[in-house]
Amino acid sequence: MEKRQKRGKQELDSLIPTVKKEEKHLDNLLTAARAEADGTVRDAESKAASRVQGALADLPRIIAAERASKLASLRQEAETAIEAEQKRTRTLERAAAKAMDDAVAYIVSLVWPEGRP
């Protein structure tokens, strides 16, 4: 039994440097991965900040373009409404003129029932 314990201790003693070496290697890999992740995060944050600044710089131009587009649309709607109202006004004026002619004719017929002298 003592031989077996001695052999187990020797195996453990021989594994300790290997385990420590692997631990060190893994620790180095973890440190490198953290540094790379930090760099990736910094790069992403920098790119995001740059894109936000670009978007903010473009905002006045975008708003002006949208305003111009909306204004053109509203002008077109106004012109269409004006044309429709002008047409309606002309129709009402013609109807009023005819009604006036009819009223004048009626009044004349009352004054001169047999027609004009």
PEHU-V196627 format. One record per residue. N is the residue number from 1. OMEGA is omega in radians with two decimals (999 if undefined). BURIAL is # if it has 24 or more other C-alpha atoms within 12 Angstrom, else .. Layout:
n: <N:N>
omega: <OMEGA:OMEGA>
burial: <BURIAL:BURIAL>
This chain:
n: <1:2:3:4:5:6:7:8:9:10:11:12:13:14:15:16:17:18:19:20:21:22:23:24:25:26:27:28:29:30:31:32:33:34:35:36:37:38:39:40:41:42:43:44:45:46:47:48:49:50:51:52:53:54:55:56:57:58:59:60:61:62:63:64:65:66:67:68:69:70:71:72:73:74:75:76:77:78:79:80:81:82:83:84:85:86:87:88:89:90:91:92:93:94:95:96:97:98:99:100:101:102:103:104:105:106:107:108:109:110:111:112:113:114:115:116:117>
omega: <3.13:3.13:3.14:3.11:3.14:3.13:3.11:3.12:3.13:3.12:3.10:3.13:-3.13:3.13:-3.08:3.11:3.13:3.13:3.13:3.12:3.12:3.09:3.12:3.13:3.13:3.09:3.09:3.11:3.12:3.12:3.12:3.14:3.11:3.13:3.12:3.12:3.10:3.10:3.12:3.12:3.12:3.14:3.13:3.12:3.13:3.12:3.13:3.13:3.11:3.13:3.09:3.11:3.10:3.12:3.11:3.12:-3.13:-3.05:3.13:3.13:-3.14:3.13:3.13:3.12:3.10:3.12:-3.14:3.12:3.13:3.12:3.11:3.12:3.13:3.09:3.12:3.10:-3.14:3.13:3.11:3.12:3.12:3.14:3.14:3.13:3.09:3.11:3.12:3.13:3.11:3.11:3.12:3.12:3.11:3.13:3.13:3.12:3.12:3.12:3.11:3.10:3.13:3.14:3.12:3.13:3.14:3.13:3.12:-3.14:3.10:-3.13:3.12:-3.07:-3.13:-3.09:-3.10:3.14:999>
burial: <.:.:.:.:.:.:.:.:.:.:.:.:.:.:.:.:.:.:.:.:.:.:.:.:.:.:.:.:.:.:.:.:.:.:.:.:.:.:.:.:.:.:.:.:.:.:.:.:.:.:.:.:.:.:.:.:.:.:.:.:.:.:.:.:.:.:.:.:.:.:.:.:.:.:.:.:.:.:.:.:.:.:.:.:.:.:.:.:.:.:.:.:.:.:.:.:.:.:.:.:.:.:.:.:.:.:.:.:.:.:.:.:.:.:.:.:.>
